[in-house]
């Protein structure tokens, strides 16, 4: 699915950027061009970035240390 029509950025492009270490929307824009023109795709791009990062970085539960 195309997320950024202006620059031809797809959902796959965004997920690949996230898997390669992209951590923020401004960084995503620099890497892929998503949102660089009209910006109407930024909400969707941010959601995909967060979704992909959430799957990749599973939270590790913190255990309390013995006193």
Secondary structure, DSSP 8 states (H G I E B T S, - for coil): -EEETTTTEEHHHHHHHHHTT--SHHHHHHHH-TTSSS-TTHHHHHHHHHHHHHHHS----------
